[in-house]
Amino acid sequence: MSANLVRMPLVGRLVRLYLGLVAFGVSLALMVRADLGLGPWDVLHQGIARHLNVRIGLVTIAVSALVLIAWIGLRQRPGLGTVSNVVLVGFAVDVTLDVVPDVGALPARIALLVAGVLLNAFATGLYIGADFGPGPRDGLMTGLAQRGYSIRVARTAIELSVFALGYALGGSVGVGTVVYALGIGPLVHFVTPHLTTRRTS
């Protein structure tokens, strides 16, 4: 795969990073508007938002910051992409929710769900491929893996925990949760090699 990496200057990588982070936030908002269930972390974000009567984007930012603080004990070093992720994703979620209205018809909601999951995978490939550091949640999992835990076990345990807590707090769970859980891994695995760049500066 490395032999096929596209060489890209710093400016191009930055464009990919920030386009990816904004698109990631947009994708989450589309899934919220679909109202068919969210991914594990967003079930938690929505559950907290509903419980505290605050905006989900604000909760996304706050949770990201708390997760980043947990990196200290895991001796993980954040990159520009990590810090940017904390602020931009949540901001993009709230802005998109202001623009995209609630949708009632089931076909339209299904379309939003599919668009959200596909855009989420594409956005993930963009910001990971830009190589400016992992997102806070990904770094938490890799940090635990470096401490001797299986990354599969660490990821599963974390996501099940946040899902259970989010569900208890009133986060949206449904067919979208299943679609996201089963689809996002293979989709990201497919798109990321095509969106990964090699540094030239």
Backbone bond lengths (Angstrom), bond angles and torsions (degrees), N, CA, C in turn:
res aa  C-N    CA-C-N  psi(-1)  N-CA   C-N-CA  omega(-1)  CA-C   N-CA-C  phi
1 M - - - 1.460 - - 1.521 111.39 -
2 S 1.373 117.50 -39.09 1.444 120.61 -175.65 1.519 112.54 -62.79
3 A 1.344 117.16 -29.50 1.453 120.38 -179.19 1.521 111.97 -67.77
4 N 1.314 117.09 -20.07 1.451 121.69 -177.16 1.528 113.26 -101.20
5 L 1.326 116.84 6.43 1.456 119.23 -178.21 1.523 110.75 -64.21
6 V 1.320 115.92 140.71 1.459 121.80 178.12 1.526 108.98 -82.92
7 R 1.336 115.98 127.32 1.464 119.92 176.53 1.528 108.68 -75.00
8 M 1.334 115.97 133.90 1.460 118.79 -176.30 1.522 109.51 -147.33
9 P 1.338 117.58 134.19 1.463 120.03 177.85 1.519 111.41 -69.32
10 L 1.320 115.09 171.06 1.464 121.80 -175.70 1.524 112.35 -56.86
11 V 1.333 116.84 -43.77 1.467 119.68 -177.36 1.525 110.50 -60.78
12 G 1.325 116.50 -43.66 1.464 120.05 179.22 1.510 112.22 -62.87
13 R 1.333 116.77 -39.14 1.467 120.83 178.51 1.526 110.69 -66.86
14 L 1.341 116.66 -38.10 1.465 119.85 178.15 1.523 111.11 -65.43
15 V 1.332 116.31 -40.09 1.463 119.89 177.50 1.523 109.79 -60.73
16 R 1.310 117.37 -44.01 1.461 120.80 178.83 1.521 111.44 -63.92
17 L 1.317 116.21 -41.60 1.467 120.11 179.48 1.523 110.72 -58.35
18 Y 1.332 116.78 -54.15 1.464 119.54 -173.17 1.526 112.16 -74.81
19 L 1.318 117.07 -32.03 1.459 119.45 173.66 1.525 109.83 -64.20
20 G 1.327 116.03 -41.19 1.458 120.57 179.22 1.516 112.78 -64.47
21 L 1.332 117.20 -42.41 1.466 120.53 -178.76 1.526 111.59 -67.70
22 V 1.332 116.35 -41.83 1.468 119.04 177.58 1.523 110.29 -65.07
23 A 1.343 116.70 -43.91 1.465 120.58 179.41 1.524 111.03 -62.46
24 F 1.332 116.68 -34.32 1.464 120.35 178.32 1.526 109.89 -63.30
25 G 1.327 116.39 -44.89 1.461 119.61 177.49 1.518 112.44 -63.42
26 V 1.328 116.69 -40.61 1.466 120.75 177.19 1.521 110.26 -60.74
27 S 1.338 116.44 -42.15 1.473 120.08 -178.81 1.521 111.84 -62.15
28 L 1.313 116.64 -39.07 1.467 119.95 178.70 1.523 111.08 -66.08
29 A 1.342 115.66 -39.34 1.466 119.44 178.82 1.524 111.05 -65.30
30 L 1.324 117.92 -38.68 1.466 121.15 177.64 1.525 110.65 -61.25
31 M 1.327 116.70 -39.30 1.461 119.90 178.40 1.528 111.56 -69.37
32 V 1.327 116.61 -34.62 1.462 119.86 175.38 1.525 110.15 -62.82
33 R 1.345 116.61 -45.44 1.462 120.63 179.97 1.526 111.96 -67.54
34 A 1.336 117.84 -28.80 1.467 120.84 176.95 1.526 110.62 -64.38
35 D 1.334 116.70 -31.55 1.467 122.61 176.95 1.529 111.94 54.75
36 L 1.330 115.17 43.13 1.465 120.71 178.60 1.533 111.57 -121.68
37 G 1.320 115.76 10.97 1.460 120.16 -178.86 1.514 111.17 113.84
38 L 1.330 116.40 146.74 1.457 122.92 -176.36 1.520 111.05 -118.84
39 G 1.340 115.71 169.01 1.452 120.40 172.66 1.517 110.59 -68.37
40 P 1.340 118.14 164.35 1.475 122.01 -173.70 1.520 114.60 -51.86
41 W 1.324 118.83 -50.59 1.453 120.05 -178.21 1.521 111.97 -64.28
42 D 1.334 115.84 -36.19 1.463 118.47 -178.10 1.524 112.61 -78.24
43 V 1.331 117.01 -23.30 1.461 119.80 168.62 1.528 108.69 -60.95
44 L 1.330 115.87 -42.31 1.469 120.13 177.30 1.522 111.17 -64.98
45 H 1.344 116.42 -47.57 1.466 119.47 -179.33 1.529 111.40 -58.40
46 Q 1.332 115.77 -45.82 1.458 119.30 -179.02 1.529 111.29 -67.96
47 G 1.322 116.76 -38.43 1.461 119.92 178.58 1.519 111.67 -61.28
48 I 1.334 116.48 -44.66 1.468 120.28 177.79 1.523 110.36 -64.50
49 A 1.343 115.78 -43.32 1.463 120.18 -179.22 1.525 111.30 -60.11
50 R 1.323 116.32 -43.32 1.466 119.88 179.67 1.522 110.87 -68.61
51 H 1.312 116.28 -38.83 1.462 120.58 -177.95 1.527 111.26 -67.17
52 L 1.343 116.37 -37.84 1.463 120.85 -177.45 1.520 112.80 -97.47
53 N 1.341 116.69 -4.75 1.466 122.43 -178.81 1.531 111.29 58.13
54 V 1.342 114.60 48.82 1.467 121.19 175.76 1.523 108.51 -126.76
55 R 1.318 117.41 173.52 1.455 121.85 -177.19 1.525 110.80 -76.59
56 I 1.339 116.25 143.48 1.457 120.94 -176.31 1.524 111.35 -65.47
57 G 1.336 117.60 -34.39 1.461 119.59 178.32 1.516 112.01 -63.07
58 L 1.318 116.51 -39.56 1.462 120.97 177.49 1.522 110.70 -63.12
59 V 1.327 116.38 -41.22 1.465 120.49 177.49 1.522 110.31 -64.63
60 T 1.336 117.22 -40.60 1.460 121.32 178.50 1.525 110.52 -58.15
61 I 1.326 116.64 -42.88 1.465 121.01 178.44 1.525 110.73 -64.70
62 A 1.327 116.58 -45.77 1.463 120.76 -177.76 1.527 111.67 -64.04
63 V 1.325 117.06 -44.30 1.470 120.44 179.41 1.527 110.03 -64.99
64 S 1.324 117.23 -40.96 1.464 120.89 178.21 1.525 110.81 -59.29
65 A 1.329 116.08 -42.80 1.466 120.32 179.44 1.529 111.02 -64.42
66 L 1.323 117.04 -41.08 1.468 120.42 178.66 1.519 111.33 -65.09
67 V 1.334 116.24 -40.84 1.469 120.13 177.91 1.524 109.99 -63.84
68 L 1.317 116.46 -39.21 1.462 120.53 179.65 1.527 110.84 -63.81
69 I 1.324 116.96 -37.13 1.471 120.53 176.58 1.533 109.95 -61.47
70 A 1.340 116.07 -35.22 1.465 119.94 179.41 1.523 111.77 -65.06
71 W 1.322 116.62 -20.07 1.471 120.25 177.41 1.529 112.18 -61.46
72 I 1.332 116.42 -27.67 1.468 120.01 -176.21 1.524 110.48 -57.81
73 G 1.332 115.83 -47.41 1.456 119.60 179.31 1.517 113.30 -68.11
74 L 1.326 116.87 -22.52 1.468 120.89 -179.88 1.526 111.87 -94.26
75 R 1.333 116.13 -0.03 1.465 122.51 178.35 1.534 112.14 57.22
76 Q 1.315 114.67 40.32 1.455 120.82 175.50 1.527 109.22 -94.10
77 R 1.326 116.79 144.93 1.457 120.98 179.76 1.524 109.66 -108.64
78 P 1.326 117.52 118.57 1.469 119.73 179.19 1.517 111.41 -73.33
79 G 1.315 115.79 149.32 1.452 121.24 174.04 1.512 110.14 -106.58
80 L 1.317 115.94 -177.93 1.462 120.51 177.80 1.523 110.75 -57.93
81 G 1.332 116.28 -40.81 1.460 120.30 179.43 1.510 112.32 -64.18
82 T 1.331 116.49 -35.11 1.467 121.00 179.95 1.524 110.81 -64.45
83 V 1.327 115.73 -50.12 1.470 120.75 -178.53 1.529 110.39 -66.60
84 S 1.333 116.92 -41.17 1.462 120.64 179.12 1.516 111.02 -63.08
85 N 1.325 115.91 -36.68 1.463 121.95 179.08 1.527 110.61 -58.16
86 V 1.329 116.18 -41.80 1.465 120.74 -176.60 1.525 111.36 -55.63
87 V 1.329 116.60 -42.32 1.469 120.69 -173.56 1.532 112.29 -91.47
88 L 1.318 117.00 -47.90 1.462 120.33 -168.18 1.518 114.43 -69.66
89 V 1.327 117.58 -39.98 1.469 119.46 -175.72 1.527 110.52 -61.83
90 G 1.321 117.33 -50.27 1.461 120.65 -179.98 1.510 112.50 -62.89
91 F 1.341 116.51 -39.15 1.469 120.49 178.10 1.528 110.26 -62.71
92 A 1.336 116.59 -44.07 1.464 120.56 179.93 1.527 111.68 -65.12
93 V 1.324 117.19 -34.91 1.465 120.58 177.03 1.524 110.45 -59.54
94 D 1.315 116.82 -51.11 1.469 120.23 -176.03 1.524 112.28 -67.60
95 V 1.329 117.58 -39.59 1.470 120.41 178.61 1.524 110.10 -63.23
96 T 1.327 116.58 -42.68 1.469 120.22 -179.61 1.521 111.21 -65.86
97 L 1.318 117.05 -39.78 1.462 120.07 178.10 1.527 111.14 -64.41
98 D 1.330 117.10 -28.61 1.465 120.11 176.08 1.526 111.74 -70.64
99 V 1.333 115.98 -27.00 1.464 120.93 -175.12 1.527 112.14 -94.50
100 V 1.327 116.73 -39.99 1.471 121.53 -176.57 1.525 109.01 -91.14
101 P 1.313 118.24 119.82 1.474 120.17 -177.21 1.528 112.36 -78.85
102 D 1.319 115.43 168.84 1.465 120.88 172.14 1.525 109.44 -61.46
103 V 1.319 115.67 145.91 1.467 121.44 -179.37 1.522 108.20 -122.30
104 G 1.337 116.50 132.30 1.454 120.15 -177.42 1.514 114.22 -98.96
105 A 1.333 117.10 -37.60 1.469 120.69 -175.15 1.516 110.71 -69.49
106 L 1.335 115.89 132.68 1.458 120.74 -177.12 1.528 113.06 -59.68
107 P 1.349 120.18 -44.50 1.471 118.94 178.67 1.531 112.74 -57.27
108 A 1.323 117.08 -39.74 1.463 120.86 178.81 1.525 110.65 -67.15
109 R 1.316 116.70 -38.45 1.473 120.22 178.64 1.520 110.87 -66.55
110 I 1.339 116.80 -39.33 1.464 120.25 176.95 1.523 110.11 -63.57
111 A 1.330 116.46 -41.03 1.466 120.84 178.41 1.521 111.09 -61.98
112 L 1.336 116.78 -41.22 1.457 120.59 177.57 1.528 111.20 -64.24
113 L 1.310 116.28 -40.54 1.459 120.13 178.68 1.522 110.86 -61.81
114 V 1.325 116.74 -49.72 1.461 120.74 -179.15 1.527 110.42 -61.62
115 A 1.333 116.15 -44.78 1.463 120.25 178.77 1.525 110.71 -61.43
116 G 1.330 116.33 -40.39 1.458 120.65 -179.96 1.512 112.61 -63.60
117 V 1.319 117.58 -45.06 1.466 121.33 -178.92 1.529 110.57 -66.99
118 L 1.339 117.05 -44.47 1.469 120.33 179.48 1.532 111.18 -64.05
119 L 1.339 116.53 -44.34 1.460 119.96 179.04 1.522 110.91 -65.20
120 N 1.326 117.12 -35.97 1.456 121.73 178.33 1.523 111.25 -60.05
121 A 1.328 116.03 -44.50 1.464 120.31 179.31 1.524 111.06 -65.39
122 F 1.342 116.74 -44.90 1.458 121.26 179.32 1.524 110.47 -61.72
123 A 1.332 116.88 -44.22 1.466 121.60 -179.91 1.519 111.20 -63.71
124 T 1.326 116.54 -40.48 1.466 120.58 178.44 1.519 110.40 -61.69
125 G 1.332 116.78 -44.86 1.454 120.49 177.77 1.518 112.43 -61.05
126 L 1.335 116.55 -38.10 1.468 120.60 179.85 1.522 111.62 -64.00
127 Y 1.333 117.50 -51.69 1.459 117.46 -173.44 1.525 112.59 -77.75
128 I 1.324 117.68 -29.73 1.466 119.41 174.11 1.525 109.76 -70.56
129 G 1.343 115.75 -43.48 1.453 120.32 -178.80 1.515 113.43 -64.83
130 A 1.341 118.08 -23.80 1.463 121.19 178.57 1.530 111.69 -69.96
131 D 1.333 117.59 -19.38 1.468 123.60 173.23 1.522 113.29 63.71
132 F 1.342 115.31 53.27 1.456 120.67 174.50 1.526 111.32 -117.03
133 G 1.310 117.45 20.26 1.456 120.59 179.59 1.514 112.07 106.48
134 P 1.334 117.20 151.45 1.458 121.34 -178.24 1.519 112.42 -75.59
135 G 1.335 115.90 164.33 1.449 120.64 172.63 1.524 109.90 -69.22
136 P 1.331 117.94 161.43 1.467 120.80 -178.00 1.526 113.71 -53.98
137 R 1.336 117.68 -42.13 1.459 120.49 -176.60 1.522 111.69 -72.36
138 D 1.329 116.41 -38.64 1.460 119.74 177.03 1.519 110.87 -65.06
139 G 1.327 116.29 -40.23 1.461 120.22 178.56 1.515 112.67 -65.36
140 L 1.323 116.56 -32.97 1.461 120.32 176.00 1.525 110.07 -61.50
141 M 1.325 116.53 -43.52 1.463 120.81 -178.93 1.524 111.89 -69.41
142 T 1.329 117.07 -44.03 1.462 119.03 179.98 1.526 110.77 -68.71
143 G 1.337 116.53 -32.46 1.458 119.85 176.51 1.517 111.77 -63.49
144 L 1.327 116.72 -42.25 1.460 120.43 176.75 1.522 110.48 -65.08
145 A 1.344 116.47 -36.76 1.466 119.97 178.58 1.526 110.98 -63.55
146 Q 1.332 116.79 -37.46 1.461 120.66 178.80 1.519 112.39 -70.00
147 R 1.320 116.16 -17.34 1.469 119.99 176.70 1.524 111.81 -90.00
148 G 1.331 116.89 6.75 1.457 120.80 174.52 1.510 115.64 108.42
149 Y 1.328 117.52 -4.12 1.456 120.49 178.60 1.527 110.19 -85.62
150 S 1.311 115.85 145.09 1.456 120.13 173.10 1.515 108.94 -63.30
151 I 1.346 117.25 132.44 1.461 119.48 -178.57 1.525 110.51 -64.67
152 R 1.334 116.41 -31.38 1.465 119.18 177.36 1.518 110.64 -66.35
153 V 1.344 115.99 -43.53 1.465 120.34 179.02 1.524 110.50 -66.62
154 A 1.347 116.43 -43.36 1.455 120.73 -178.87 1.522 110.61 -62.59
155 R 1.338 116.90 -46.78 1.461 120.50 -178.90 1.518 110.90 -63.08
156 T 1.341 116.19 -44.91 1.460 120.13 -178.41 1.528 111.02 -63.32
157 A 1.325 116.22 -45.40 1.466 120.30 -178.60 1.522 111.43 -63.20
158 I 1.325 116.71 -43.50 1.465 120.67 -179.07 1.523 110.67 -65.53
159 E 1.330 116.17 -47.91 1.466 119.18 -175.52 1.525 112.07 -68.95
160 L 1.321 117.50 -35.52 1.460 119.44 175.74 1.524 110.68 -66.41
161 S 1.326 116.20 -37.29 1.468 120.30 -179.26 1.520 111.25 -67.10
162 V 1.343 116.79 -47.54 1.463 118.86 -178.78 1.528 110.76 -68.93
163 F 1.325 116.14 -33.41 1.463 119.88 176.97 1.522 110.90 -63.54
164 A 1.340 116.89 -47.47 1.464 121.03 -178.89 1.525 111.17 -62.58
165 L 1.340 116.34 -42.32 1.462 120.02 179.81 1.528 110.33 -66.53
166 G 1.333 116.73 -42.66 1.458 120.42 179.51 1.513 112.23 -64.08
167 Y 1.331 116.47 -40.51 1.466 120.96 178.55 1.523 110.38 -63.63
168 A 1.332 116.18 -41.15 1.460 120.44 178.80 1.525 111.75 -64.45
169 L 1.338 116.13 -27.85 1.467 120.47 -179.20 1.533 112.56 -90.45
170 G 1.332 116.62 -0.79 1.462 119.23 176.10 1.508 115.61 102.00
171 G 1.358 118.07 15.71 1.454 121.05 176.92 1.523 111.34 -67.65
172 S 1.331 116.02 155.37 1.462 122.08 -175.34 1.521 111.88 -78.89
173 V 1.336 115.31 121.66 1.463 122.50 178.62 1.523 108.26 -124.10
174 G 1.325 116.92 135.37 1.459 119.92 -179.66 1.507 111.03 -175.75
175 V 1.321 115.96 -157.18 1.450 120.56 -178.13 1.524 110.92 -61.76
176 G 1.332 117.07 -31.25 1.456 120.59 177.77 1.516 112.25 -62.58
177 T 1.316 116.76 -33.05 1.461 121.12 177.49 1.525 110.09 -63.28
178 V 1.331 115.52 -42.82 1.466 120.80 -179.98 1.528 110.52 -68.65
179 V 1.337 116.15 -44.48 1.472 120.73 179.48 1.526 110.17 -59.33
180 Y 1.319 115.95 -44.37 1.465 120.08 179.98 1.527 110.66 -65.15
181 A 1.318 116.73 -47.26 1.459 121.10 -176.96 1.531 111.91 -60.47
182 L 1.336 116.24 -40.55 1.467 120.14 -176.97 1.528 112.51 -84.49
183 G 1.336 116.62 -29.04 1.452 119.13 -172.06 1.505 116.60 -95.62
184 I 1.338 118.04 -29.93 1.457 119.31 -169.75 1.524 112.45 -67.70
185 G 1.323 117.93 -37.97 1.464 120.32 -179.51 1.525 112.75 -61.35
186 P 1.339 117.79 -55.74 1.469 119.32 178.34 1.526 113.16 -60.42
187 L 1.336 117.83 -37.45 1.461 120.35 -179.79 1.527 111.18 -65.82
188 V 1.326 117.20 -46.04 1.467 120.59 178.63 1.524 110.37 -63.65
189 H 1.334 116.26 -39.95 1.460 121.03 178.50 1.524 110.67 -60.45
190 F 1.326 116.91 -35.37 1.459 121.05 -179.10 1.527 112.23 -75.65
191 V 1.341 117.43 -45.06 1.465 119.48 -171.46 1.522 113.86 -83.12
192 T 1.331 117.96 -30.43 1.465 120.00 -172.64 1.529 113.73 -58.74
193 P 1.347 120.13 -45.55 1.475 118.39 178.73 1.523 113.44 -58.38
194 H 1.323 116.57 -31.07 1.472 120.49 -179.20 1.525 112.53 -78.64
195 L 1.328 116.65 -14.33 1.468 120.64 -176.57 1.539 112.47 -114.30
196 T 1.324 116.90 3.29 1.462 121.20 -178.74 1.516 110.25 -85.12
197 T 1.325 116.49 134.85 1.457 121.60 -175.99 1.522 111.16 -114.47
198 R 1.314 115.08 159.05 1.468 121.81 174.38 1.518 107.54 -104.91
199 R 1.329 116.50 134.83 1.462 120.35 -177.54 1.532 110.91 -68.00
200 T 1.337 114.77 141.85 1.458 120.67 170.19 1.522 110.24 -119.99
201 S 1.340 115.56 -7.99 1.468 119.48 177.24 1.521 108.55 -159.85
